[in-house]
């Protein structure tokens, strides 16, 4: 699974905040872009055209139960749904 898709992480930053809680996009990609172009640019430093990746979409997210008194997370549950799972809802 490409970078970004499994971003439904359980780690929280100091102060209780978290920036990246999920992504909707193709599983075999890097942040929704065809991975070969991203890797070429990263490894060579040369520009490359980024094309949106296709196929095998996933929905990755977390559900956070927040304590209203403290503003801190009491629990966090990961969600990872394939296209067939979303269509079945």
C-alpha positions as CSV (number, residue, x, y, z in Angstrom):
1,X,0.0,0.0,0.0
2,X,1.4,3.4,-1.0
3,X,2.5,6.2,1.4
4,X,-0.6,8.0,2.6
5,X,-3.1,5.2,2.2
6,X,-2.4,3.6,5.6
7,X,-2.1,6.9,7.3
8,X,-4.8,6.0,9.8
9,X,-2.1,6.0,12.5
10,X,-2.5,5.7,16.2
11,X,0.4,8.0,17.2
12,X,-0.6,11.4,18.5
13,X,1.6,14.4,18.6
14,X,2.4,16.3,21.9
15,X,-0.6,18.4,22.9
16,X,-3.0,15.8,21.5
17,X,-3.0,16.9,17.8
18,X,-2.6,14.9,14.7
19,X,-2.4,16.2,11.1
20,X,-2.8,13.1,8.9
21,X,-5.7,10.8,9.8
22,X,-6.5,9.2,6.5
23,X,-6.7,9.1,2.8
24,X,-9.1,8.1,0.0
25,X,-7.3,6.8,-3.1
26,X,-5.6,4.0,-5.0
27,X,-3.9,1.4,-2.8
28,X,-0.9,1.0,-5.1
29,X,0.2,4.6,-5.2
30,X,2.2,7.3,-3.4
31,X,-0.3,9.8,-2.1
32,X,-2.7,9.0,-5.0
33,X,0.0,9.4,-7.7
34,X,1.5,6.7,-9.9
35,X,4.4,5.5,-7.8
36,X,7.0,5.2,-10.6
37,X,6.9,8.9,-11.4
38,X,7.2,9.8,-7.7
39,X,10.1,7.4,-7.1
40,X,11.9,8.7,-10.3
41,X,11.7,12.3,-9.1
42,X,12.8,11.4,-5.5
43,X,15.7,9.3,-6.6
44,X,17.0,11.5,-9.4
45,X,15.9,15.0,-8.4
46,X,14.6,15.5,-12.0
47,X,11.1,16.7,-12.7
48,X,8.5,14.2,-13.8
49,X,4.9,14.4,-14.7
50,X,2.6,13.2,-11.9
51,X,-0.4,11.2,-13.1
52,X,-3.2,10.3,-10.8
53,X,-3.0,6.6,-10.0
54,X,-5.9,4.3,-11.0
55,X,-7.5,1.2,-9.6
56,X,-8.0,-0.5,-6.2
57,X,-9.3,2.5,-4.3
58,X,-9.3,2.4,-0.5
59,X,-10.8,4.5,2.3
60,X,-8.5,4.8,5.2
61,X,-9.4,6.8,8.3
62,X,-9.7,6.7,12.1
63,X,-12.6,7.3,14.5
64,X,-11.5,9.1,17.6
65,X,-13.5,9.2,20.8
66,X,-12.5,12.5,22.4
67,X,-12.9,13.4,26.1
68,X,-14.9,16.7,26.1
69,X,-13.4,17.8,29.4
70,X,-9.8,17.4,28.4
71,X,-9.9,17.5,24.6
72,X,-7.7,14.4,24.6
73,X,-8.4,11.1,22.8
74,X,-9.9,8.3,24.9
75,X,-9.7,5.8,22.1
76,X,-8.9,5.6,18.4
77,X,-10.2,2.9,16.0
78,X,-8.7,2.4,12.5
79,X,-10.9,2.0,9.4
80,X,-9.6,0.5,6.1
81,X,-12.3,-0.2,3.5
82,X,-11.9,-1.5,0.0
83,X,-14.2,-0.3,-2.8
84,X,-16.5,-3.3,-2.4
85,X,-16.9,-2.5,1.3
86,X,-17.9,1.1,0.6
87,X,-20.3,0.0,-2.2
88,X,-22.0,-2.4,0.3
89,X,-22.8,0.4,2.7
